[in-house]
Amino acid sequence: MSINNPLTKNIEEGRAPFTFKEYKAAGGYQSFTNAVKMSPRDVMGQVKDSGLGGRGGAGFNTGLKWSFSPDPDGLPRYLVINADEMEPGTFKDRLLMESDPHLLIEGMITASYAIQASTGYIFLRGEYTVAEENLLKAIAEAYDNGMLGKNIQGSDYSLDIYLHTSAGRYICGEETALINALEGKRANPRFKPPFPQVSGLWGRPTLVNNVETICNIPGILTHGVEWFKGLGLGDECGTRISGVSGRVKNPGCWEMPVGTTFRTLLEDYAGGMQDGYEMKAFLPGGGSTDFLTSDHLDLPMIPGDVAKAGSRLGTSLIMILDDKTCPIGTVRNLIKFFAHESCGWCTPCRDGLPWVEHILNKMEEGEGEEKDIGVLKEMCGYMGPGNTFCALAPGAAEPLQSSLKYFMDEYESHIKHGCNYK
Amino acid sequence: MSNIIASTAPKARQLTEAEIHEIEHEKTHYPYAQAVGLEALKIVQKYQGWVSDESLLAVSEYLDIPPDDLEGVATFFNMIFRRPVGKNVILLCDSVACWMLGCDDLKAHITSELGIDYGETTDDDMFTLIPVPCLGDCDKAPSMMVGRELYRSLTNEKIDQVIADYKAKA
């Protein structure tokens, strides 16, 4: 099989996304034809065997997540696409939805068949206006061509897909908060268990998957599990979209085999640092991941390996902190984001983040005190895992705690002399 | 009591035909009307520019959602404006990638050019400036949106051009 970039094979910069006809001519919509010949459980099994992990940040085995759905009972069940891409530094789902919307729609149809969903929703962030227009066009074309609606391609499977555009709130990326938002409520997270697979949207079984995760489904069900496994490096399966932002020569995102190293991404794809700038550290996968340093560049971009180094792969879009940018200011910017986006539901997040922001503001203004370091360390624990309702505050604590690990000299110098990057 | 003072509390206005048409379309996507709350607020905002008390009450009545619940949704989301905004809302991304590449300087430039700080509207009601969390355009940072349009790889000169274009269109 020659296709080694199944996620981006139809994407060409500057060209309009494929229409239904063009997409089909390029081999699209084959996965449903293959899937419908199998039982839904078998399709689930294939996805599980493929080793596909969630691309939204958590990295959990997708087929395994699906397999927690109870057997169909004839009542509605839902597939929800998390397209609320708001993790700072993350811009991969934008590319997929703007440039090849039919790939997501095909993935949704095949995934919905596997979990026997009756309705699919795309929960799109409202600011992605081009993605909104392109997805609406693709959905309409899919209906016109019998890929959506009643008895798809003459099978006894029927599915409706609707686009929901949100209005900007990071917490909607948390799957239970997203479900509340989709129901028309404030997007506070829900208590788990029950997990959405069992009781989600309107109390019905619901699977929430990231855009890129679902964009992998057509390939797996078209070319097979072995092909998918062969795409990765070593024991890794598939491809994923990784990217770089910051002061590099060629910022962007690209599809690459799972298992590619950070160094390959930074040097071969992004062209290395801009002249006059050196890398001080990097965030491996969004604002809610721990900083890593140049010592970690040879790590493969695999969740387990990055976890061993003390961070998370997250969304796999790395942000470079250069030597001319204040690390404390960078952490302050991230904390400001998280403080603003906290839903306010639980105390460590609602009160802890503004407190940290206040301390970091003081440091940037040269008013930091020695005792602040202790408070920041304490806050990392207070906002850490186990003390909060969802993962927002623990995620926000990650760049903070790792900055205390790697940039203590910067904190000390800020306390003594204020910020000398300005 | 003979001299009861008439209530000055806001009352629901009549939704327009266009608003009702779009809200009805959205209703076909969900099994419960409450789910349409946010979409309905966005529809109203599209036509009115913002969501006034009268608009909020109108949506509340139309979809049979308690006004407090709907207000809870309206105030939760960044992009629902419960105060009047200018004709063009400038959403300047101030998250990490844009910050590293100088969005603070761009903000200072916009403020000096238009005379408005975050949350403010120009005297001629042409522009409102609001910071927006990460626009997901980090490889083309710094970025901003004006209404539904995205502008990327910004410099002060590019911003001047964008502002001039919107002024020319008015």
Interface residues (C-beta under 8 A of the other chain):
Chain A: P76 E85 M86 E87 P88 G89 T90 F91 D93 R94 R125 G126 E127 Y128 T129 V130 Y162 H164 T165 S166 A167 G168 R169 Y170 A181 L182 E183 G184 K185 R186 A187 W202 G243 V244 S245 G246 R247 P251 G252 C253 G287 L317 M319 L321 D322 T325 G329 T330 N333 L334 F337 H340 E341 C343
Chain B: H29 Y30 P31 Y32 Q34 A35 V36 G37 L38 E39 L41 K42 I65 D69 G72 V73 F76 F77 N78 M79 I80 L91 D94 S95 V96 A97 W99 M100 L101 V132 P133 C134 L135 G136 D137 C138 D139 K140 A141 M145 R148 E149 L150
